[in-house]
Amino acid sequence: MATHKKILIPTSYSVILAVSGTHLINDLIQFLLPALYPVFKSQYALNYFQLGLLTLAQQITACILQPIMGLYGDLKPKPYSLAVSMTVVAFGIVTLAMADSFMLLLVSATILGIGSALFHPEASRVCRMASGGKLGFAQSSFQVGGNTGTALGPLAAALFVLPLGQISTVWFGLLAVIGVIILIRVAKWFTNHQRMINSTDASPRILPQLPKKHLIFAFAIIGALLLSKFVYIETFKSYYTFFLIEKFGLAIQEAQTLLFVFLGAIAVGTFVGGPIGDRIGRKKVIWGSILGALPFALILPHMTLAGTIALSIIVGLILASAFSAIVVYAQELLPQKVGMVAGLVFGFAFGVGALGAAALGAAADLVGMQQVFNYMSGLLLLGFLTLFLPDIAWAKED
């Protein structure tokens, strides 16, 4: 009988960095769509509701497909699926560059969403595989790549796309090609890693699972927390430039730059949350994040321009720290289906955020963007539901 030697798989920082880097590329390209909303609004005579529909088309595909792709990856891991996802993203950005009507913009938004849906659950799984037990660190590193890409989106639009026009987005397809090359190398590591796992006792520790009714309740609470966080953030991302233009009379480029500042704060906050969760527990990070941002979000719409900028940074830093903790916490609830859980969390977050942004965009058509910003911070009150999450010892890594 063959014997298996028990070994410890070390943290593969190069793989985590590679996946985080391609996450940056993916989310940079993904955010070129909302970054161009001011251009589309004037060029194609779109209203806020139509802009919300573009967000919905991009995100709803992720909402539907990510859990499916995550479960498929749990059952039948495909090392090269990440490279395929980036190829789809490249096709989507080229389509966006060529779109000349609202319907074609919807098509390109959908293609981008499909690429994102293929990418996120598998990328999250690979980072977990490479974590060496540092689950919060790995997830935060993965997320900070995406948030950095999202933050660079409006800056790229302000400095490059807006001056040169919509067609210039085609050049970002070259970044996607670079991403494909990187992910092919990650696929080779993936294959070697699986071979090592299969020939040793290095398989990850499987934690106990809660009873089914407790799992359903816990995931319902997680869904409510994701709703509060992502409807707020997606609305902020989609309409913050319009809020600044409407309230302070800023030029589009100035407003895009300030959006970059907010999204940069989100990137920093995302990285901080995971390692802290490794040390003090995921639930404490979730508590501090969503409720900690609430008072600053409430007063943000009533501040001067300088105060608005300062509070947007504070809100971004605090609110973003929860997501990595939520993802890892949810994966610990179902440790044998980490890909499906990642897909479910990402998909629900993207979908509910897009639906909320579309609904609040419609509301802005009726009452104005300033009023929407006055009221949407109330969503963060759902953070009090953290009290009802299972307080289980294994939710915190030893």
Helices and strands as residue ranges (DSSP letters): H 13-35, H 37-43, H 48-75, H 81-98, H 102-129, H 135-156, I 157-161, H 162-164, G 166-172, H 173-199, H 212-248, H 252-280, H 282-299, G 300-302, H 305-320, H 322-333, H 338-367, H 369-375, G 376-388, G 393-395
